Amino acid sequence: MQLLIVDGKQVMDSRDIANVTKKRHDHVLRDIRAMQESVKDATIFGGIYLDRYGREKPIYKLPYRETMILLSGYSAELRAKVVDRWLFLEKKHRAVREESKKTRNRFTDMLKEHGYTKPGHFIQTTIQMKGSLGITAKKENMNDLELKKIRAAEALADLLVDGQEGYHEVNPVCLNSCQFVIESKARSMIK
């Protein structure tokens, strides 16, 4: 599990809360609904996930404040477990973001070295790469998986671009690196 980003807010998945507290997910959902009734200004994001049988099931995503409100009704031991989990995931997310920034800086420098001179070319390549990877979020709102995918594509493009010069030669290499990342992910999921 990971901290997700929804509407620019870090959120925790109700399944993760259930897992950490060792409560049944349907009980956590019940507790979230009860909290939502009591706390009128609570921000709770709803959604659907597919269970292991492919059935659609409800899920909630809670920002930090709402997670803490929910946990205040649980035992101190369970509160501690979820708070520790949140802090762990937050630290992990920061580390992934920092690595992503470093890769992005190397990638941008590589583009400059290979003849990118117009700001529009940088922007166009970034938009196309995100689109190829199925990423719609802005960089600051990407979750860990999205950050890892774009980081892998940028790093791969950096390795493969030798001998190419200018936007029209380098851009296809960048897009091909995205395709490779997608295909590699798909192959690893099949195994």
C-alpha angles and dihedrals in degrees: 000000000000141000105270128208117231121171089346093305128114108238137183121225117239089230090059090050090050092048095049095044092042089232123138112263093234089056091051089050089051090051091049091051090050090049090049090055092050100039105052096186094050114133109219125165116209128203148146132256132184116246122217090277093053094253120142112247131180121254135179130209117205129196118227096270094051092044089055092047090051092048094050086077092054129077121280089250092055092044090053092050094052094043089050090048092049091050091048092050092045091052091047091049091051090051092050090048092050092050089047091053092051091050091046091053092050090046093051091048089050091052090052091049090053097053107276102151105153121075089219090062092057091049094045093050091048093049092047093047093050090047092050089052093047093245117146100165124096114252093259091053098046118119122228095270093050091048091050093049095051091043091053092048093048092048092048092049089051089056096044102043098082112131094018121114132191134006097291093056100034098044095065090051089054092050092046089054088057091051090051091051091050093047092046091051091049092049092049091051092053093055 
